[in-house]
Amino acid sequence: MNYNKVSLFIIGSELTRGVIKDGHGQLVAHELSNLGYEIRRIIIVPDDANIFSQLNEYIKDSDIIIFTGGLGPTCDDLTRSVIAKSAKVPLEKNQEAWDELYSRIGEKIYGANESQTLIPKGFERIPNPKGTAPGFRGFIQREDGQKVLCMALPGPPVEMQEMFYHQILPYIAELKGGEPLGRTEFSSFLTPESKLEEVCQKCRVGAVEWGTRFQNLRISLYLTGGTSDQRKLMGENLKKNIGKNLLVDGDQHAIDMFIDQLKEKKFTVSTAESCTSGWLAKLLTDQSGSSSWYWGGVVTYADEAKKKMLNVNLSDNSAVSISTALSMAEGILKNSNTDFGLSITGYAGPTGGDEDNPIGTVIFGFAGKGMKSQAVKLKFNSYTRDSIRKRAVVASSILALEYIRGASLLDIVCDWQYI
C-alpha cells in the first residue's frame, strides 16, 4: 500500500472546552509533512461516542490515522473501544502491558487501571516509558479491502512526545520511502527557542530541515533530511555558534551528564544555594542511590544564614558577588569534606538587583580538594523568576561538569551569547 494521507484525532473534552491548548496536532503534522505525508485533517474531539462515527467516515480517505488521548483508566476514555469496534475485533488483555503496569503500581492495578492493559485484538503494543497507558498500532480494513494503519498514543505531552519521536516517527518514515528516517537528535541548554531557530537558519546546510521540542530544562533539536554528513556538519556549526557545551549529541539532561561523571570517578559533591532555593540539590537527588555522590547541602537565603552556616564575610561584599560565591563554595566544601563544593547566588527577581548586577544575574562558585576555586557570573535574560532559576541550575550542572574535568570556566562561558 502507498501510505500518503494522514488524519489526526486529538481527543479530550478539556481541549474542546478550552481548558487546555492542543500542541499535538501541530507537532505531528509538522513532522509528518517534512516526511512528505499529506495531512488531510486535524480533528479535536471530546471524549464521547461520536468518535466512532467520525473514525468510520475518515477511514474512507486516509491511509494512516493517529489518535492522541483517551487511553486513561476512566469511563470516558474511549479510544481503545472505538478502535476495536471499528476494526471489528474485541479488546483483549496484553500480557506485556499487564506485567509492566503491575511492576509499577502493584495491587493498585486491579480495578480501573486494568483497562489500560487492554488493546484491540491483533494490534501491537507500543511501550510507554513515561506513563501507565501503553499505546498500540494495527490495521483497520476498509470496505474496498485496503488496510488503514491506526495508531493510538496517550494524551499527556511528556508521554506522547517521547513515544512519537522515538517509536512512531521512525516507523512511519520507513513506510513512506522504505528507508530509515535520516534524523539526528541534539539536546540544547539555556538557548531560548527563538534564538535556536535563528542559529539554525544561519547554520543551515543543504536540504537539512529541523524541528524543536521544548522540554523541562532543555530543548530537543532534530535535524532531518539531507545526508548524514550534512547533518553532522550543521550540528558542528550549531555548536560553534551557540557556545561550548550548550548543544550536545543525543537525548540528554545536563544534570545527568554531571551525575554520570561523579559516579564514574566516584566523586562526592555538596551544595550551597541561595537564589535557586535547593533546586540543584533536588536534581542531584532525583536518582535513586544519590547518597553515594551527594553529601547534602544548605539553602542560605538570608545574609545571616550565609555568615553562620558557611562563614561568609559580607562586611565588604554584596551577597551577590564573586567573592561571596567563592566563600559559599569553599565553606560548604570545608563543612562537608566532599570532593567538590558548589554554590549559586543571584537575583531571580522580580525585585532586587542593581545597576551592576540586574535581575537575571547569577554567580556560580566551585571549589575542590587540591584545586583552585573558580567563580563565574552570568546574566540571563530576565523572563520570569522561575525561568531564571531553572536556567541557573542547568548552567551550574554544565559548569560543574567542566570544573571537575579541570577546565577554565571563564573560557567556556565567554561565548555563551544567547542565554
TIDO-868660 format. One line per 10 residues: number of its first residue (from 1); their letters; for each residue z, y, x of C-alpha. Coordinates in nm, 4 decimals. Each point is the difference from the previous one (the first is absolute). Layout:
N
NUM> A> Z/Y/X; ...
This chain:
419
1> MNYNKVSLFI> 0.0000/0.0000/0.0000; -0.0783/0.3513/0.1179; 0.3289/0.1883/-0.0281; -0.0518/0.3712/-0.0549; 0.1543/0.1461/-0.3184; 0.3757/0.0526/-0.0144; 0.2363/0.0966/-0.2834; 0.3592/0.1035/0.0678; 0.2864/-0.0434/-0.2473; 0.3041/0.2135/0.0837
11> IGSELTRGVI> 0.2734/-0.1221/-0.2327; 0.3230/0.1726/-0.0947; 0.1344/0.1865/-0.3011; 0.1760/0.2415/0.2338; -0.3460/0.0977/0.1291; -0.1520/0.0668/-0.3413; 0.3094/0.1990/-0.1007; -0.0302/0.2215/0.3059; 0.3337/-0.1087/0.1434; -0.1592/-0.0954/0.3321
21> KDGHGQLVAH> -0.3379/0.0752/0.1552; -0.2542/-0.2686/0.0873; -0.1079/-0.0321/0.3608; -0.1306/-0.3561/-0.0054; -0.3315/0.0774/-0.1666; -0.0988/0.2622/0.2548; 0.1100/-0.2129/0.2944; -0.1796/-0.3186/-0.1081; -0.3137/0.1832/-0.1141; -0.0255/0.1859/0.3298
31> ELSNLGYEIR> 0.0341/-0.3102/0.2138; -0.2410/-0.2121/-0.2050; -0.2554/0.2809/-0.0217; 0.0020/0.0143/0.3797; -0.0948/-0.3683/-0.0043; -0.2944/0.0683/-0.2271; 0.1458/-0.1111/-0.3328; -0.0790/0.1810/-0.3235; 0.3134/0.1018/-0.1886; -0.0946/-0.0239/-0.3670
41> RIIIVPDDAN> 0.3268/0.1330/-0.1378; 0.3671/0.0627/0.0641; 0.2068/-0.0670/-0.3117; 0.3633/0.1020/-0.0348; 0.1525/-0.1977/-0.2849; 0.3508/-0.0490/-0.1421; 0.1842/-0.3295/-0.0067; -0.1260/-0.1269/-0.3336; -0.2250/-0.2632/-0.1560; -0.3090/0.2245/0.0056
51> IFSQLNEYIK> -0.0528/-0.0980/0.3637; -0.1507/-0.3304/-0.1135; -0.2807/0.1542/-0.2057; -0.0808/0.2501/0.2723; -0.0103/-0.2721/0.2645; -0.2428/-0.2094/-0.2037; -0.2216/0.3035/-0.0512; -0.0137/0.1004/0.3659; -0.0524/-0.3542/0.1256; -0.3533/0.0303/-0.1421
61> DSDIIIFTGG> -0.1173/0.2486/0.2653; 0.2407/-0.0618/0.2904; -0.0149/-0.2343/0.2968; 0.3576/0.0717/0.1110; 0.2973/0.1151/-0.2049; 0.3176/0.1124/0.1723; 0.3321/0.0457/-0.1832; 0.3015/0.1876/0.1314; 0.3281/-0.0164/-0.1887; 0.1392/-0.2103/-0.2794
71> LGPTCDDLTR> 0.1339/-0.2812/0.2196; 0.3703/0.0706/-0.0473; 0.2559/-0.2241/-0.1737; 0.0257/0.1886/-0.3314; -0.1605/-0.0788/-0.3343; -0.2482/0.2877/0.0243; -0.1440/-0.1234/0.3319; -0.3115/-0.1591/-0.1456; -0.2502/-0.0233/0.2862; 0.0532/-0.3721/0.0635
81> SVIAKSAKVP> -0.0352/-0.1044/-0.3606; -0.2992/0.2288/-0.0666; -0.1982/-0.1364/0.2950; 0.0923/-0.3591/-0.0842; -0.1070/0.0526/-0.3599; -0.3319/0.1495/0.1039; -0.0603/-0.2840/0.2475; 0.0950/-0.2514/-0.2747; 0.2582/-0.1679/0.2218; 0.3783/-0.0371/-0.0304
91> LEKNQEAWDE> 0.2582/0.1641/0.2200; 0.1661/-0.2428/0.2343; 0.2844/0.0087/0.2480; -0.1167/0.0572/0.3557; 0.2310/-0.1963/0.2267; -0.0543/0.2235/0.3043; 0.0839/0.3079/-0.2064; 0.3086/-0.1749/-0.1388; 0.1247/-0.1096/0.3425; -0.0513/0.3448/0.1517
101> LYSRIGEKIY> 0.1735/0.1812/-0.2855; 0.2878/-0.2477/-0.0043; 0.0527/0.0549/0.3732; 0.0378/0.3723/-0.0723; 0.2125/0.0131/-0.3143; 0.1445/-0.3500/-0.0389; 0.1346/-0.0980/-0.3425; -0.0966/0.3399/-0.1415; -0.3522/-0.1377/-0.0269; 0.0958/-0.1808/-0.3194
111> GANESQTLIP> -0.0798/0.2167/-0.3000; -0.2422/0.2900/-0.0072; -0.0890/-0.0291/0.3690; -0.1508/-0.3443/-0.0561; -0.3028/0.1643/-0.1586; -0.0902/0.1504/0.3362; -0.0747/-0.3469/0.1355; -0.2640/-0.0670/-0.2671; -0.3698/0.0500/0.0699; -0.3119/-0.1047/-0.1951
121> KGFERIPNPK> -0.0995/-0.3611/0.0632; -0.2686/-0.0265/0.2682; 0.0820/0.3418/0.1477; 0.1218/0.0509/0.3576; 0.3313/0.1636/0.0816; -0.0002/0.3183/0.2109; 0.3327/0.0316/0.1886; 0.2007/0.3187/-0.0450; 0.2007/0.0681/0.3189; 0.1611/0.3152/-0.1415
131> GTAPGFRGFI> 0.1072/-0.1099/-0.3471; 0.0805/-0.2830/-0.2396; -0.3255/-0.0242/-0.1993; -0.2943/-0.1716/0.1733; -0.3529/0.0950/-0.0874; -0.2802/-0.2435/-0.0754; -0.3777/-0.0287/-0.0032; -0.2499/-0.2254/-0.1683; -0.3092/-0.0048/-0.2180; -0.0719/0.0652/-0.3665
141> QREDGQKVLC> -0.3288/-0.1415/-0.1270; -0.2154/0.2268/-0.2145; -0.2101/-0.1123/-0.2921; -0.3131/0.0181/0.2198; 0.1562/-0.2492/0.2426; 0.0776/0.2536/0.2745; 0.3469/-0.0108/0.1517; 0.1894/0.3273/0.0292; 0.2572/0.0274/0.2787; 0.3329/0.1170/-0.1426
151> MALPGPPVEM> 0.2868/0.1149/0.2219; 0.3484/0.1109/-0.1027; 0.2405/0.2015/0.2154; 0.3478/0.1413/-0.0714; 0.0392/0.3652/-0.0915; 0.2627/0.1381/0.2435; -0.1976/0.1856/0.2719; 0.1812/-0.1520/0.2981; -0.0812/-0.3497/-0.1286; -0.3512/0.0644/-0.1295
161> QEMFYHQILP> -0.1215/0.1855/0.3089; 0.1376/-0.2589/0.2431; -0.1817/-0.2777/-0.1859; -0.3191/0.1957/-0.0585; -0.0558/0.1037/0.3601; 0.1008/-0.3247/0.1656; -0.1159/-0.2630/-0.2485; -0.2370/0.1420/-0.2623; -0.2192/0.2438/0.1909; -0.1001/-0.2444/0.2781
171> YIAELKGGEP> -0.0755/-0.2669/-0.2633; -0.2201/0.2345/-0.2062; -0.1777/0.1255/0.3120; -0.1161/-0.3528/0.0790; -0.1322/-0.0429/-0.3552; -0.2155/0.3090/0.0321; -0.1830/-0.0627/0.3208; 0.1004/-0.3413/0.1190; 0.1587/0.1580/0.3080; 0.3655/0.0657/0.0765
181> LGRTEFSSFL> 0.1134/0.3542/-0.0661; -0.0488/0.2225/0.3020; 0.3311/0.1825/-0.0135; 0.2462/0.1280/0.2590; 0.3509/0.1037/-0.0987; 0.2269/0.2570/0.1644; 0.3436/0.1416/-0.0753; 0.0301/0.3778/0.0229; 0.3327/0.1794/0.0501; 0.1027/0.3634/-0.0618
191> TPESKLEEVC> -0.3547/0.1301/-0.0569; -0.0459/0.1265/-0.3587; -0.2716/-0.1705/-0.2031; -0.2112/0.3173/-0.0234; 0.0053/0.0444/0.3787; -0.0796/-0.3675/0.0505; -0.3074/0.0477/-0.2168; -0.1102/0.2992/0.2100; 0.0384/-0.1952/0.3227; -0.1956/-0.2934/-0.1451
201> QKCRVGAVEW> -0.2843/0.2354/-0.0891; 0.0076/0.1372/0.3534; 0.0070/-0.3428/0.1674; -0.2447/-0.1828/-0.2260; -0.2225/-0.2517/0.1791; -0.3272/-0.1277/-0.1459; 0.0274/-0.1517/-0.3471; 0.3751/-0.0574/0.0175; 0.1864/0.0958/-0.3186; 0.3737/0.0365/-0.0474
211> GTRFQNLRIS> 0.2722/-0.0091/-0.2587; 0.3711/0.0724/0.0009; 0.2999/-0.1382/-0.1832; 0.3192/0.2041/-0.0068; 0.3066/-0.2161/0.0587; 0.3649/0.0567/0.0700; 0.0412/0.1580/0.3461; -0.3667/-0.0546/0.0962; -0.3615/0.0107/-0.1135; -0.2252/-0.3043/0.0237
221> LYLTGGTSDQ> -0.3490/0.0936/0.1224; -0.2935/-0.2366/-0.0509; -0.3320/0.0293/0.1812; -0.2796/-0.1942/-0.1674; -0.3706/-0.0546/0.0586; -0.1948/0.0623/0.3163; 0.0444/-0.2415/0.2867; 0.3273/-0.1167/0.1514; -0.0800/0.2026/0.3125; -0.0571/0.3134/-0.2109
231> RKLMGENLKK> 0.3303/-0.0462/-0.1817; 0.1753/-0.0582/0.3318; -0.1524/0.3176/0.1460; 0.0969/0.2055/-0.3038; 0.3533/-0.1371/0.0226; 0.0241/0.1017/0.3645; -0.1279/0.3489/-0.0816; 0.2519/0.0342/-0.2813; 0.2885/-0.0959/0.2276; -0.1027/0.2640/0.2543
241> NIGKNLLVDG> -0.0228/0.2721/-0.2650; 0.3113/-0.0834/-0.2004; 0.2322/-0.0489/0.2949; 0.1521/-0.2797/0.2036; 0.1794/-0.2680/-0.2023; -0.0752/0.1609/-0.3391; -0.2775/-0.2475/-0.0823; 0.0490/-0.3681/0.0810; -0.2023/-0.3122/-0.0672; 0.0807/-0.2155/-0.3003
251> DQHAIDMFID> 0.2571/0.0131/-0.2774; 0.3175/0.1205/0.1705; 0.3146/0.2071/-0.0528; 0.1282/0.2248/0.2781; 0.3557/-0.1250/-0.0400; -0.1135/-0.3637/0.0229; -0.1807/0.0650/0.3282; 0.3187/0.1552/0.1378; 0.2177/-0.2875/-0.1219; -0.2433/-0.2572/0.1412
261> QLKEKKFTVS> 0.0373/0.1613/0.3418; 0.3798/-0.0023/-0.0287; -0.0005/-0.3685/-0.0929; -0.2480/-0.0931/0.2730; 0.2017/0.1728/0.2729; 0.3365/-0.0871/-0.1571; 0.0969/0.3675/-0.0041; 0.2601/0.1594/-0.2256; -0.0084/0.3478/-0.1505; 0.2347/0.2402/-0.1763
271> TAESCTSGWL> -0.0795/0.3162/-0.1974; 0.1389/0.3441/-0.0707; -0.1695/0.1732/-0.2924; 0.0338/0.3376/-0.1597; -0.2933/0.1158/-0.2141; -0.1170/-0.3571/-0.0807; 0.3449/-0.0990/-0.1280; -0.0091/-0.3631/0.1150; -0.3587/-0.0748/-0.0990; -0.0872/-0.1280/0.3469
281> AKLLTDQSGS> 0.3043/-0.2277/-0.0078; -0.1123/-0.1315/-0.3377; -0.3468/-0.0877/0.1342; 0.1475/-0.1668/0.3074; 0.2109/-0.2254/-0.2223; -0.2577/-0.0893/-0.2661; -0.0784/-0.3200/0.1880; 0.2395/-0.2932/-0.0108; 0.1864/-0.0547/0.3241; -0.0045/0.3685/0.0919
291> SSWYWGGVVT> 0.3435/-0.0150/0.1626; -0.1655/-0.1653/0.3000; -0.1837/0.3230/0.0845; 0.1818/0.2723/-0.1956; 0.3604/0.0767/0.0907; 0.0532/0.2685/-0.2600; -0.0061/0.3749/-0.0279; 0.1508/0.3192/-0.1339; -0.1189/0.2679/-0.2393; 0.1309/0.3301/0.1308
301> YADEAKKKML> -0.1084/0.2733/-0.2387; 0.2743/0.2552/0.0521; 0.0401/0.1651/0.3401; 0.3592/-0.1212/0.0083; -0.1225/-0.3604/-0.0371; -0.2319/0.0405/0.2974; 0.2907/0.1324/0.2077; 0.2566/-0.2619/-0.0976; -0.2182/-0.3098/-0.0192; -0.2517/0.0681/0.2781
311> NVNLSDNSAV> 0.1783/0.2547/0.2215; -0.2816/0.2524/-0.0474; 0.0752/0.3492/0.1335; -0.1365/0.2503/-0.2512; 0.1676/0.3104/0.1389; -0.3182/0.1207/0.1667; -0.2633/-0.1982/-0.1900; -0.1388/-0.0369/-0.3485; 0.0415/-0.3301/-0.1843; -0.3796/-0.0179/0.0058
321> SISTALSMAE> -0.0856/0.0286/0.3701; -0.1173/-0.2085/0.2917; 0.3453/-0.0011/0.1571; 0.1674/-0.1131/-0.3226; -0.2517/-0.2832/-0.0525; 0.0602/-0.1175/0.3576; 0.3783/0.0173/-0.0411; -0.0172/-0.1952/-0.3259; -0.2097/-0.2771/0.1583; 0.2201/-0.0165/0.3086
331> GILKNSNTDF> 0.3156/0.0114/-0.2121; -0.0965/-0.2971/-0.2176; -0.1201/-0.1892/0.3079; 0.3410/0.0464/0.1647; 0.1949/-0.0901/-0.3144; -0.2040/-0.3126/-0.0756; -0.0816/-0.1259/0.3509; -0.3430/-0.1065/-0.1292; -0.3146/0.0037/0.2111; -0.1371/0.3065/-0.1779
341> GLSITGYAGP> 0.1251/0.2856/-0.2134; -0.2227/0.2021/-0.2348; 0.0647/0.3256/-0.1809; -0.1702/0.2131/-0.2637; 0.0917/0.3568/-0.0979; -0.2033/0.2594/-0.1842; -0.0706/0.2116/-0.3051; -0.1377/-0.2004/-0.2937; 0.0256/0.2926/-0.2427; -0.0392/0.1534/-0.2404
351> TGGDEDNPIG> 0.2638/0.2281/0.1541; 0.0978/0.0532/0.3610; -0.2054/0.0586/0.3094; -0.0752/0.3214/0.1833; -0.2909/0.1752/0.1678; 0.0032/-0.2284/0.3033; 0.0781/-0.3184/-0.1910; -0.1391/0.0267/-0.3544; 0.0325/-0.2627/-0.2711; -0.1811/-0.3125/0.1170
361> TVIFGFAGKG> 0.1369/0.0253/0.3542; 0.1480/-0.3318/0.1126; 0.1331/-0.0796/0.3468; 0.0333/-0.3541/0.1311; 0.2303/-0.1137/0.2812; -0.0234/-0.3214/0.2013; 0.2447/-0.1394/0.2537; 0.0088/-0.3338/0.1779; 0.2043/-0.1812/0.2596; -0.1311/0.0899/0.3450
371> MKSQAVKLKF> -0.2683/0.2246/-0.1512; -0.0530/0.3734/-0.0133; 0.0677/0.1377/-0.3458; -0.2890/0.1646/-0.1829; -0.0315/0.2250/-0.3031; -0.3034/0.1325/-0.1854; -0.0402/0.2556/-0.2753; -0.2569/-0.0448/-0.2764; -0.1035/0.2345/-0.2785; -0.1030/-0.1826/-0.3153
381> NSYTRDSIRK> -0.1969/0.1768/-0.2682; 0.2694/0.0829/-0.2542; -0.1011/-0.1710/-0.3231; 0.3278/-0.1255/-0.1438; 0.3406/-0.0961/0.1329; -0.0777/-0.3647/-0.0676; -0.3351/0.0020/0.1809; 0.1457/0.1692/0.3083; 0.2766/-0.2585/0.0216; -0.2462/-0.2861/-0.0437
391> RAVVASSILA> -0.2248/0.1294/0.2749; 0.3001/0.0576/0.2223; 0.1069/-0.3665/-0.0114; -0.3587/-0.1138/0.0631; -0.0311/0.2345/0.2979; 0.3352/-0.1182/0.1318; -0.1153/-0.3632/-0.0177; -0.3220/0.0750/0.1884; 0.1717/0.2096/0.2664; 0.2852/-0.2487/0.0427
401> LEYIRGASLL> -0.2513/-0.2770/0.0643; -0.1640/0.2065/0.2735; 0.3311/0.1123/0.1465; 0.1214/-0.3551/0.0596; -0.3373/-0.0684/0.1623; 0.0687/0.2813/0.2461; -0.2602/0.2488/-0.1260; 0.0171/0.3796/0.0182; 0.0539/0.1064/-0.3603; -0.1178/0.3579/0.0530
411> DIVCDWQYI> -0.3335/-0.1333/0.1220; -0.0346/-0.2098/-0.3136; 0.0751/0.2714/-0.2576; -0.2043/0.2756/0.1634; -0.3105/-0.0999/-0.1985; 0.1673/-0.0795/-0.3323; -0.1740/0.2917/-0.1646; -0.0300/-0.1178/-0.3621; 0.3600/-0.0886/-0.0860
